Amino acid sequence: GVAVAFDARHGSERFARLAAGTLAGAGCRVVLFPTFAPTPLLAYAVAHQGCAAGIVVTASHNPKEYNGYK
Protein backbone atom coordinates (compact mmCIF):
# COMPACT_ATOMS: atom_id res chain seq x y z
CA GLY A 1 0.00 0.00 0.00
CA VAL A 2 0.84 3.68 -0.20
CA ALA A 3 0.12 6.32 2.44
CA VAL A 4 -0.73 9.75 1.02
CA ALA A 5 -0.60 12.97 3.03
CA PHE A 6 -0.63 16.69 2.24
CA ASP A 7 0.16 20.02 3.88
CA ALA A 8 -2.04 23.11 4.27
CA ARG A 9 -0.78 24.89 1.15
CA HIS A 10 -3.09 25.87 -1.70
CA GLY A 11 -3.90 22.87 -3.91
CA SER A 12 -2.16 20.25 -1.74
CA GLU A 13 -5.31 18.35 -0.79
CA ARG A 14 -6.57 18.26 -4.38
CA PHE A 15 -3.20 17.01 -5.67
CA ALA A 16 -3.06 14.35 -2.92
CA ARG A 17 -6.59 13.13 -3.73
CA LEU A 18 -5.73 12.90 -7.42
CA ALA A 19 -2.59 10.89 -6.63
CA ALA A 20 -4.53 8.60 -4.27
CA GLY A 21 -7.22 8.04 -6.89
CA THR A 22 -4.65 7.21 -9.53
CA LEU A 23 -2.93 4.71 -7.24
CA ALA A 24 -6.24 3.14 -6.21
CA GLY A 25 -7.26 2.90 -9.85
CA ALA A 26 -4.08 0.95 -10.51
CA GLY A 27 -5.02 -1.52 -7.77
CA CYS A 28 -2.90 -0.13 -4.92
CA ARG A 29 -4.19 -0.03 -1.39
CA VAL A 30 -4.18 3.65 -0.39
CA VAL A 31 -4.20 5.21 3.07
CA LEU A 32 -5.22 8.84 2.50
CA PHE A 33 -4.97 11.29 5.39
CA PRO A 34 -8.32 13.05 6.02
CA THR A 35 -6.67 16.39 6.78
CA PHE A 36 -3.26 18.03 6.44
CA ALA A 37 -0.34 16.42 8.27
CA PRO A 38 3.42 16.94 8.68
CA THR A 39 5.93 14.69 6.93
CA PRO A 40 6.97 12.86 10.14
CA LEU A 41 3.38 11.74 10.66
CA LEU A 42 3.36 10.28 7.15
CA ALA A 43 6.53 8.34 7.96
CA TYR A 44 4.83 6.94 11.06
CA ALA A 45 1.73 5.99 9.02
CA VAL A 46 3.84 4.13 6.43
CA ALA A 47 5.35 1.98 9.18
CA HIS A 48 2.18 1.63 11.27
CA GLN A 49 -0.06 0.75 8.29
CA GLY A 50 2.50 -1.61 6.71
CA CYS A 51 2.77 0.46 3.55
CA ALA A 52 5.52 0.03 0.99
CA ALA A 53 5.71 3.77 0.26
CA GLY A 54 4.46 7.18 1.24
CA ILE A 55 3.73 10.40 -0.62
CA VAL A 56 3.34 13.82 0.93
CA VAL A 57 2.26 16.73 -1.23
CA THR A 58 4.16 19.77 0.01
CA ALA A 59 6.30 22.68 -1.07
CA SER A 60 8.58 21.71 1.83
CA HIS A 61 11.14 24.50 2.25
CA ASN A 62 10.39 26.00 -1.19
CA PRO A 63 7.96 28.85 -1.94
CA LYS A 64 4.30 27.79 -1.89
CA GLU A 65 4.04 28.14 -5.67
CA TYR A 66 6.30 25.08 -6.09
CA ASN A 67 4.09 22.40 -4.55
CA GLY A 68 5.01 18.80 -5.35
CA TYR A 69 5.85 15.32 -4.09
CA LYS A 70 8.15 14.44 -1.26
N, CA, C and O atoms as a GROMACS GRO file, in nm:
protein
  280
    1GLY      N    1   0.081  -0.119   0.000
    1GLY     CA    2   0.000   0.000   0.000
    1GLY      C    3   0.086   0.126   0.000
    1GLY      O    4   0.208   0.120   0.016
    2VAL      N    5   0.019   0.237  -0.018
    2VAL     CA    6   0.084   0.368  -0.020
    2VAL      C    7   0.006   0.463   0.069
    2VAL      O    8  -0.116   0.477   0.053
    3ALA      N    9   0.074   0.528   0.161
    3ALA     CA   10   0.012   0.632   0.244
    3ALA      C   11   0.030   0.764   0.172
    3ALA      O   12   0.136   0.793   0.118
    4VAL      N   13  -0.076   0.846   0.171
    4VAL     CA   14  -0.072   0.975   0.102
    4VAL      C   15  -0.116   1.085   0.200
    4VAL      O   16  -0.224   1.078   0.259
    5ALA      N   17  -0.030   1.184   0.215
    5ALA     CA   18  -0.060   1.297   0.303
    5ALA      C   19  -0.038   1.428   0.227
    5ALA      O   20   0.013   1.427   0.115
    6PHE      N   21  -0.078   1.538   0.288
    6PHE     CA   22  -0.063   1.669   0.224
    6PHE      C   23  -0.052   1.776   0.332
    6PHE      O   24  -0.093   1.756   0.446
    7ASP      N   25   0.005   1.891   0.293
    7ASP     CA   26   0.016   2.002   0.388
    7ASP      C   27  -0.098   2.101   0.364
    7ASP      O   28  -0.189   2.074   0.284
    8ALA      N   29  -0.094   2.214   0.432
    8ALA     CA   30  -0.204   2.311   0.427
    8ALA      C   31  -0.193   2.410   0.312
    8ALA      O   32  -0.276   2.500   0.301
    9ARG      N   33  -0.094   2.395   0.226
    9ARG     CA   34  -0.078   2.490   0.115
    9ARG      C   35  -0.188   2.475   0.011
    9ARG      O   36  -0.254   2.371   0.000
   10HIS      N   37  -0.207   2.582  -0.065
   10HIS     CA   38  -0.309   2.587  -0.170
   10HIS      C   39  -0.289   2.473  -0.271
   10HIS      O   40  -0.181   2.458  -0.328
   11GLY      N   41  -0.393   2.394  -0.291
   11GLY     CA   42  -0.390   2.287  -0.391
   11GLY      C   43  -0.336   2.154  -0.342
   11GLY      O   44  -0.346   2.054  -0.413
   12SER      N   45  -0.278   2.149  -0.222
   12SER     CA   46  -0.216   2.025  -0.174
   12SER      C   47  -0.317   1.911  -0.159
   12SER      O   48  -0.291   1.798  -0.200
   13GLU      N   49  -0.431   1.941  -0.100
   13GLU     CA   50  -0.531   1.835  -0.079
   13GLU      C   51  -0.581   1.781  -0.213
   13GLU      O   52  -0.594   1.660  -0.230
   14ARG      N   53  -0.609   1.869  -0.306
   14ARG     CA   54  -0.657   1.826  -0.438
   14ARG      C   55  -0.554   1.736  -0.507
   14ARG      O   56  -0.589   1.632  -0.562
   15PHE      N   57  -0.428   1.777  -0.504
   15PHE     CA   58  -0.320   1.701  -0.567
   15PHE      C   59  -0.307   1.564  -0.499
   15PHE      O   60  -0.287   1.463  -0.566
   16ALA      N   61  -0.317   1.561  -0.367
   16ALA     CA   62  -0.306   1.435  -0.292
   16ALA      C   63  -0.422   1.341  -0.328
   16ALA      O   64  -0.401   1.222  -0.347
   17ARG      N   65  -0.542   1.396  -0.337
   17ARG     CA   66  -0.659   1.313  -0.373
   17ARG      C   67  -0.647   1.258  -0.514
   17ARG      O   68  -0.684   1.144  -0.540
   18LEU      N   69  -0.596   1.338  -0.605
   18LEU     CA   70  -0.573   1.290  -0.742
   18LEU      C   71  -0.470   1.177  -0.745
   18LEU      O   72  -0.489   1.077  -0.814
   19ALA      N   73  -0.362   1.193  -0.670
   19ALA     CA   74  -0.259   1.089  -0.663
   19ALA      C   75  -0.316   0.962  -0.602
   19ALA      O   76  -0.292   0.852  -0.652
   20ALA      N   77  -0.393   0.977  -0.493
   20ALA     CA   78  -0.453   0.860  -0.427
   20ALA      C   79  -0.549   0.789  -0.521
   20ALA      O   80  -0.551   0.666  -0.526
   21GLY      N   81  -0.629   0.865  -0.594
   21GLY     CA   82  -0.722   0.804  -0.689
   21GLY      C   83  -0.653   0.730  -0.801
   21GLY      O   84  -0.697   0.624  -0.844
   22THR      N   85  -0.543   0.787  -0.848
   22THR     CA   86  -0.465   0.721  -0.954
   22THR      C   87  -0.406   0.590  -0.903
   22THR      O   88  -0.412   0.488  -0.972
   23LEU      N   89  -0.350   0.593  -0.783
   23LEU     CA   90  -0.293   0.471  -0.724
   23LEU      C   91  -0.401   0.366  -0.701
   23LEU      O   92  -0.382   0.248  -0.734
   24ALA      N   93  -0.514   0.408  -0.646
   24ALA     CA   94  -0.624   0.314  -0.620
   24ALA      C   95  -0.675   0.255  -0.752
   24ALA      O   96  -0.708   0.136  -0.758
   25GLY      N   97  -0.683   0.337  -0.855
   25GLY     CA   98  -0.726   0.290  -0.985
   25GLY      C   99  -0.633   0.187  -1.045
   25GLY      O  100  -0.674   0.104  -1.128
   26ALA      N  101  -0.506   0.192  -1.003
   26ALA     CA  102  -0.408   0.095  -1.050
   26ALA      C  103  -0.403  -0.029  -0.961
   26ALA      O  104  -0.319  -0.117  -0.980
   27GLY      N  105  -0.494  -0.034  -0.863
   27GLY     CA  106  -0.502  -0.152  -0.777
   27GLY      C  107  -0.423  -0.144  -0.648
   27GLY      O  108  -0.414  -0.244  -0.576
   28CYS      N  109  -0.366  -0.029  -0.617
   28CYS     CA  110  -0.290  -0.013  -0.492
   28CYS      C  111  -0.383   0.016  -0.376
   28CYS      O  112  -0.482   0.087  -0.390
   29ARG      N  113  -0.350  -0.040  -0.263
   29ARG     CA  114  -0.419  -0.003  -0.139
   29ARG      C  115  -0.368   0.135  -0.099
   29ARG      O  116  -0.246   0.156  -0.093
   30VAL      N  117  -0.457   0.228  -0.072
   30VAL     CA  118  -0.418   0.365  -0.039
   30VAL      C  119  -0.469   0.403   0.099
   30VAL      O  120  -0.585   0.378   0.132
   31VAL      N  121  -0.382   0.463   0.179
   31VAL     CA  122  -0.420   0.521   0.307
   31VAL      C  123  -0.407   0.672   0.290
   31VAL      O  124  -0.296   0.725   0.291
   32LEU      N  125  -0.521   0.740   0.273
   32LEU     CA  126  -0.522   0.884   0.250
   32LEU      C  127  -0.555   0.957   0.380
   32LEU      O  128  -0.656   0.928   0.443
   33PHE      N  129  -0.470   1.050   0.420
   33PHE     CA  130  -0.497   1.129   0.539
   33PHE      C  131  -0.622   1.214   0.517
   33PHE      O  132  -0.641   1.267   0.408
   34PRO      N  133  -0.709   1.227   0.618
   34PRO     CA  134  -0.832   1.305   0.602
   34PRO      C  135  -0.811   1.456   0.611
   34PRO      O  136  -0.897   1.533   0.569
   35THR      N  137  -0.698   1.497   0.664
   35THR     CA  138  -0.667   1.639   0.678
   35THR      C  139  -0.515   1.656   0.667
   35THR      O  140  -0.442   1.558   0.662
   36PHE      N  141  -0.469   1.782   0.662
   36PHE     CA  142  -0.326   1.804   0.644
   36PHE      C  143  -0.245   1.746   0.759
   36PHE      O  144  -0.292   1.738   0.873
   37ALA      N  145  -0.121   1.707   0.728
   37ALA     CA  146  -0.034   1.642   0.826
   37ALA      C  147   0.112   1.669   0.792
   37ALA      O  148   0.146   1.686   0.675
   38PRO      N  149   0.199   1.674   0.893
   38PRO     CA  150   0.342   1.694   0.868
   38PRO      C  151   0.408   1.566   0.817
   38PRO      O  152   0.358   1.456   0.839
   39THR      N  153   0.519   1.582   0.750
   39THR     CA  154   0.593   1.469   0.693
   39THR      C  155   0.625   1.360   0.795
   39THR      O  156   0.610   1.242   0.763
   40PRO      N  157   0.669   1.394   0.918
   40PRO     CA  158   0.698   1.286   1.014
   40PRO      C  159   0.577   1.198   1.046
   40PRO      O  160   0.592   1.080   1.074
   41LEU      N  161   0.458   1.255   1.041
   41LEU     CA  162   0.338   1.174   1.066
   41LEU      C  163   0.314   1.077   0.951
   41LEU      O  164   0.267   0.966   0.972
   42LEU      N  165   0.345   1.119   0.830
   42LEU     CA  166   0.336   1.028   0.715
   42LEU      C  167   0.432   0.911   0.733
   42LEU      O  168   0.396   0.796   0.710
   43ALA      N  169   0.556   0.940   0.774
   43ALA     CA  170   0.654   0.834   0.796
   43ALA      C  171   0.602   0.733   0.899
   43ALA      O  172   0.619   0.612   0.882
   44TYR      N  173   0.541   0.783   1.005
   44TYR     CA  174   0.483   0.694   1.106
   44TYR      C  175   0.371   0.609   1.044
   44TYR      O  176   0.362   0.489   1.070
   45ALA      N  177   0.285   0.672   0.963
   45ALA     CA  178   0.173   0.599   0.902
   45ALA      C  179   0.223   0.490   0.809
   45ALA      O  180   0.164   0.381   0.805
   46VAL      N  181   0.328   0.515   0.733
   46VAL     CA  182   0.384   0.413   0.644
   46VAL      C  183   0.422   0.290   0.724
   46VAL      O  184   0.387   0.178   0.688
   47ALA      N  185   0.493   0.311   0.833
   47ALA     CA  186   0.535   0.198   0.918
   47ALA      C  187   0.416   0.133   0.988
   47ALA      O  188   0.403   0.010   0.989
   48HIS      N  189   0.330   0.214   1.048
   48HIS     CA  190   0.218   0.163   1.127
   48HIS      C  191   0.114   0.089   1.041
   48HIS      O  192   0.055  -0.009   1.086
   49GLN      N  193   0.093   0.136   0.918
   49GLN     CA  194  -0.006   0.075   0.829
   49GLN      C  195   0.054  -0.035   0.740
   49GLN      O  196  -0.017  -0.096   0.661
   50GLY      N  197   0.185  -0.058   0.752
   50GLY     CA  198   0.250  -0.161   0.671
   50GLY      C  199   0.257  -0.125   0.524
   50GLY      O  200   0.251  -0.213   0.438
   51CYS      N  201   0.270   0.002   0.494
   51CYS     CA  202   0.277   0.046   0.355
   51CYS      C  203   0.417   0.028   0.298
   51CYS      O  204   0.516   0.026   0.371
   52ALA      N  205   0.424   0.014   0.168
   52ALA     CA  206   0.552   0.003   0.099
   52ALA      C  207   0.611   0.139   0.067
   52ALA      O  208   0.731   0.151   0.045
   53ALA      N  209   0.525   0.243   0.064
   53ALA     CA  210   0.571   0.377   0.026
   53ALA      C  211   0.479   0.482   0.086
   53ALA      O  212   0.370   0.451   0.135
   54GLY      N  213   0.525   0.605   0.080
   54GLY     CA  214   0.446   0.718   0.124
   54GLY      C  215   0.469   0.837   0.034
   54GLY      O  216   0.579   0.855  -0.020
   55ILE      N  217   0.366   0.917   0.016
   55ILE     CA  218   0.373   1.040  -0.062
   55ILE      C  219   0.318   1.152   0.025
   55ILE      O  220   0.211   1.138   0.084
   56VAL      N  221   0.391   1.262   0.032
   56VAL     CA  222   0.334   1.382   0.093
   56VAL      C  223   0.343   1.494  -0.010
   56VAL      O  224   0.448   1.519  -0.069
   57VAL      N  225   0.230   1.560  -0.031
   57VAL     CA  226   0.226   1.673  -0.123
   57VAL      C  227   0.257   1.798  -0.041
   57VAL      O  228   0.183   1.834   0.050
   58THR      N  229   0.368   1.863  -0.075
   58THR     CA  230   0.416   1.977   0.001
   58THR      C  231   0.514   2.059  -0.082
   58THR      O  232   0.577   2.008  -0.174
   59ALA      N  233   0.525   2.185  -0.047
   59ALA     CA  234   0.630   2.268  -0.107
   59ALA      C  235   0.756   2.258  -0.022
   59ALA      O  236   0.862   2.310  -0.060
   60SER      N  237   0.745   2.190   0.092
   60SER     CA  238   0.858   2.171   0.183
   60SER      C  239   0.919   2.306   0.217
   60SER      O  240   0.849   2.393   0.268
   61HIS      N  241   1.046   2.324   0.191
   61HIS     CA  242   1.114   2.450   0.225
   61HIS      C  243   1.111   2.550   0.108
   61HIS      O  244   1.166   2.659   0.119
   62ASN      N  245   1.047   2.513  -0.002
   62ASN     CA  246   1.039   2.600  -0.119
   62ASN      C  247   0.919   2.694  -0.109
   62ASN      O  248   0.832   2.674  -0.024
   63PRO      N  249   0.914   2.797  -0.193
   63PRO     CA  250   0.796   2.885  -0.194
   63PRO      C  251   0.669   2.805  -0.226
   63PRO      O  252   0.675   2.703  -0.294
   64LYS      N  253   0.556   2.852  -0.175
   64LYS     CA  254   0.430   2.779  -0.189
   64LYS      C  255   0.389   2.754  -0.334
   64LYS      O  256   0.311   2.662  -0.360
   65GLU      N  257   0.439   2.833  -0.426
   65GLU     CA  258   0.404   2.814  -0.567
   65GLU      C  259   0.464   2.686  -0.626
   65GLU      O  260   0.423   2.644  -0.734
   66TYR      N  261   0.560   2.624  -0.557
   66TYR     CA  262   0.630   2.508  -0.609
   66TYR      C  263   0.588   2.379  -0.538
   66TYR      O  264   0.674   2.299  -0.500
   67ASN      N  265   0.461   2.359  -0.521
   67ASN     CA  266   0.409   2.240  -0.455
   67ASN      C  267   0.445   2.114  -0.536
   67ASN      O  268   0.449   2.119  -0.659
   68GLY      N  269   0.469   2.004  -0.467
   68GLY     CA  270   0.501   1.880  -0.535
   68GLY      C  271   0.510   1.763  -0.440
   68GLY      O  272   0.465   1.771  -0.326
   69TYR      N  273   0.568   1.655  -0.487
   69TYR     CA  274   0.585   1.532  -0.409
   69TYR      C  275   0.709   1.537  -0.322
   69TYR      O  276   0.809   1.602  -0.354
   70LYS      N  277   0.699   1.466  -0.211
   70LYS     CA  278   0.815   1.444  -0.126
   70LYS      C  279   0.810   1.300  -0.083
   70LYS      O  280   0.898   1.255  -0.010
   0.00000   0.00000   0.00000
